[in-house]
Each structure stands twice: as C-alpha cells, then as structure tokens.
C-alpha cells in the first residue's frame, strides 16, 4: 500500500474521484425527456434523484473491468 499512497490512493477516508452535479444537469435531463423545465419539475426530479448513485455495483464492475484490461485476467 506504500506505493499507492505516493499517488494519492493510500487513504481510504479520502476519495480518489468525486463528481459534481449541477441544476443544469437536471434541466438537461428534463429537456432530454421532453418534460417542461419548471421549478416544480426541477424539485421533483432533484428529490427523485437523491440516492440513485448509492448503489456502486455497476461502477465497481467498471473498475474491475478496467483492472482486467490493464493487468489481464487472474
């Protein structure tokens, strides 16, 4: 783990990647779905999106896929 800490990955408490989502992203999602962009619709979508990224199963699988790509299958 010593080598990992030299590239910023040594501390479990510190994320190595984060995402920021903005109100514009919600606006774009509404527009893309053909829904009118109103304050009410924005609030409904915002509340409905809370927690949708909590399940990291797909993201963890993406990491494992990339590890297999880079290092081969064990």
N, C-alpha and C positions, 0 to 999 in steps of 0.2 A: 504494500500500500504506500510505501515511501515514495515510489516513483509517481504514483497517481497524485499525491499531494503536491508535487512540483508543478503539475499542470492545472491545479485548482480543483481536483476531484477527490481530495483526501478527507473532506469533512462531510459526513452525512447530513449535518444540520444545514449546510449551505447548498442551495440548488445550483446546479451547473447550467441550467437552462430555465428561463421563465418566459411566459407570454403575457402580453398586454392586449386587452380587448377594449375597444372604444365604442361610444354610442354610434359612430359612423358605421361600424361593423353591423350593428343591429339594423340601422337604416338600410344598408346594402342588402341584408338578409330579407328584410320586408319587401324591398323593391324587387329583389330576385324571385320572391314568391308571389309577386303580383298583389301584395297587400298594401293598402294605403298607409303611408308613414304619418302617423298621428302620435301625439303624446300618449294617448291611451294604449295604442298598439305597441308602442315602444316599451312602455311599462310592463305590459302583459308578456311580451317577448323576453324582456330582461328578467322578470321573475321566473318565467318558464325555463330559462337557460341556466339558472343557478344550479350548480352541481352536475351539469351534463359532462363535465370533463373529469369528474371524480373517479370514474372507472378507467384505470390506466391500462387495462388488459391489452387493448389494441396498440397503444403506444409502447408498452413493454415488449410486445411481439415485434414491433418495428425495430426496436433496439437490438433484439436477439437476431433478427434477420440481417441487420447491418453488421453485427459481430460475425455472423456466419459468412457474409460476403467478404469481410476483411481478413478473417482468420481461418476460414474453412470450417467444415463440419467436424465435430469431435466424435 
